[in-house]
Amino acid sequence: MKVLANDGISKAGELTLQEAGIEILDNRVAQDHVINFINENNVDVLLVRSATKVKQDIIDACPGLKIIGRGGIGMDNIDVEYAKSKGIQVINTPNASSKSVAELVFGHFFSLARFLHESNRLMPLEGETHFNAMKKSFSNAYELSGKTLGVIGFGSIGQEVVKMGIALGMKVSVLTRKVKTKILTLDFFDGQSVHFEVTSTTDSDEFLSNADFISINTPQTNEYIIDAAQFEKMKDGVYIVNTARGGVINEVTLIDYIESGKVAGAALDVFEREPNPEVLLLMNPSLSLSPHVGGNTVDAQEKIGVELAEQIIKLQKEIIK
């Protein structure tokens, strides 16, 4: 079996495949040349992340493909159902990067609540001449402990965000379309574990009016889940972080509510016009920004690579049978 890891794979994942006798091609093939490369090299497995799109054209033109793998959770860059209809196995790693994304959520929350995103910009420019003025302007900060954390979405990432909020002493609220109850376990360094039963709500009005910090952790949507109507129901001074997908929050409306003071600060790791975000977003001092790196940690990539490799090895045995 031959594997093309077109968007890369961790060394641990590569070694796991090689130890199983599977050939790994760690090439980077441009989207327009993927079909030719797969066919010319008799590729059986195509692994991607978010860069490579695996749509109907590739699926139709590459009859030798047996497995398509996505390193991560979202599958919107793959025509999943069409691939399955052609007898191709489609796999992903829904849990491997959850902790990394959740930690980025809180990295942004801390940055916003303590003005770190802005002070990191200004200190190199004005730290020597306006130190006391900046100290005064950045003193109106907040702790997260004791505040209400609102999480939209209760998948693997949403659950990790809730767990981290609990660990920080936050009150937690989860918004979903249907009521869900999850038992969340916090594991500690000394072997102790504490279990929390968390039930989501479908009452968006109450959810939005109570949350001090809101994290969006949903799959891609066809319409905004946060727009003017939702902003109006939020409490004044709310903080918002989106690490889900571009297009779940109306970015233009977000700027309006930041300027009005309704939103104290917001963070975006994903954008509607990715990879070319609007300049108005990039220049806004009330935004903490990152370039879609939620799951891009060494730890997550190691887990993703190994998990993909183990799934491929298992499927290979089934295919050979």
Steps between C-alpha positions, in 0.01 A plus 500: 500500500625848409404816692524862385503736798445809290463745788766329709502243778686482831819296529326271748221434248751441223697251711181316600412453132852396404517243779185345355666475158301786349679742266453867585544780246543825690472715188326836466307487175315808373123463482503504117751214486356270767308281253801435277728432797259250655453309176865507391620377840221248564400669825251301709454746787474880485551683830414871525439771752326823399718605206421223249143470374374150415190560296309298242752573222785329687280213615380432144843537343683276751333157496793346686436699818389278787521736797472876548615628839456841660736598779261685729128530558338700220430313178367790293793479254404140411193374314450236765172344393598492135829329586317241708257439212802408289620247756774722644557495876506847657670549836587792726632572849216672689663499843875530442520880488215587738723601792720714277202692364353543848830635633510753216149612598624583847823648366281752319269551799795580727651726234174693462417524869851631583554705180804291411420506129515878502785552745717260301449724197561826682780423747773477233379830353407706806618306805795732556308826460145422616549226757283654775225597257478146369509360853195712580311421177552123540403488868127454438548124462303198619554158653332199341440327832142543615379622161249315283643311205256439217593227253313462173533138390560191711725282285848389603643853486204656679535242775870581545419872517240432769748288699762775491241754606402284796867460594532880507203535733260632237128440487419315178207502261474307172269584209392230254209448262390190693550442872809291570641366826867407531708365787827693491804377690784718623819303564761644734874451545464292818268241347176654622207536263191712542185442295251769400161446341429785260169542317471744212220749443306589187393838641725733301354817656588397854835360391606818321379734774696322773836427336805715576724300266367317193687230309368381164581134437260381232542330161473713186157655455310627198402819678622719784426372847619831646360810331331826603205328670733292717734791581202702622418232757853482644598685815712811461874436511489142376809327359469264202741248347441316172723200430229312309464603136487826309139589430347402833528859622427811294837676507366836374231503768758396758703813425188714540430357845861536606489866403171548688654350816260206520791262428804578712728289285500209262742247359498332162705198399285443190367745244230534238752597232777265608784508406449870422327653803348844477748779577245656738529189715878487487532864610241503778670538842211327679559175312743227599590313182668176396534336155283186540741321732254345747624143458853590392705392797778243502294293743186503286689422181666201665162368612341567161778321311493192720121482505481521119773239465325258735172538311674439166673189633170364626322573172785347300446170679131515421562588134750214460244258646 
